[in-house]
Amino acid sequence: MYLYNVTVNIEESAHKEWLSWMKKVHIPEMLATGKFKKAMISRVMINEEMGGITYAVQYTAESKELLDRYYLEDADRLRADAQKLFAGKFVVFRTELEIVEEFLKDE
């Protein structure tokens, strides 16, 4: 299993609009590609020197092949949507993580 992690620092002036767009439009569109089985958005609890508010958005893919297909078939289009709406108001850092093992607390 793989995590596609997108860390975004968004300007405070665009923060509320961006967060709403992520929840209502972008994340549902990412899931609709069929490449990811779930997504999670988290606020990063640090104060950046450059300002803004930072989020980590994680998408879970069942295989590296699905993640690679996302890059080939969907990434450019979905990234362009963010640029159209929020150009110059965010910086982004993307990371791929391979899940080695998950541990759950026994009930």
N, C-alpha and C positions, 0 to 999 in steps of 0.2 A: 504494500500500500504506500502511496505517496501523498505528501502534503505540498501543495503549491501555495506558498506564503507570499502575500503582497503587503508590504509595509508602506503606508502612505502618510505623509505629513501634509495636512491641508490647512490653508490659511484660515484663521478664525472667522474672517468676514464671509467665507464660503462654507464654513463647517456644517451648519444646519441643513443647508440645501444639499450638500454633498452626501451627508449621512442619510437623509431621506431618499435620495436617488439610489444610493447603494442598496438600501433595504428594499425599496419598492421596485427598482428597475434592474440595476446591474447584477446583483447576486442572483435574482431569479433568472435572468438571461444566462448567466454562467451555468447554473444548474440545468437549464433547458438545453444546453449543448449535448447533454447526455454523457459528458466526460467525467463529471464529478458526482459523487453520491451524497455529499453534504458540504455545508459551508459554515463558518463561524467568524464573527467579527468581534474583535477585542480592542479596547482602548489601551494604548501603551501608557503606563503610569509614570511618565517622566516629563520634566519640563525641558523642552528643547531650547538651546540658546538662540536658535533662529526664529523661535516662536512657532505658532501653529499648534495643531492638535494631531497626535500621531495614533494611527490605528494599524493593527495587524489583521489581515483578512486571510483565513486559511480555507482552502478548498481541498477536499479529500478525493483522490483518484485511486481506483482499484489497481491500476497498472501504469508502468512507465509508457507503454504504448498509447494508452488513452491520453496521458498528459502530452505526449508528442503530437498526437492527432489534434489536441486543442490548439497547440502552437501553429500547426499547419492550416487548420480549417477555421479557427474562430478568433484567435488572439488579436490579429491586426484590426479586425472590425470592432471588437469590443473595447480595445484600448483607444481606438479613434473616437468612440463615443465620449469617453471621459475627457479627451483632449478638446473636443468641440465645446463641451459644457464648462470645463474648469481649467482651460489652458492658462498657464502661468500662475496658478493658485495652489499647485501641489508638486511635491516631489515623491517619487516612488522607487522602491527597491524590491526586487523579486528574488525569491529563493526557492529551490526545490529541496525537499527533505524526504528521505526514504525512512519509513517507519520500520524500525528493526523489530520492536516488540512492544506490545501494550500490556499494561498491568492494571488490574482492577482490584479495588479493596474488597475483601470477602465480607459478605453481609452476615 
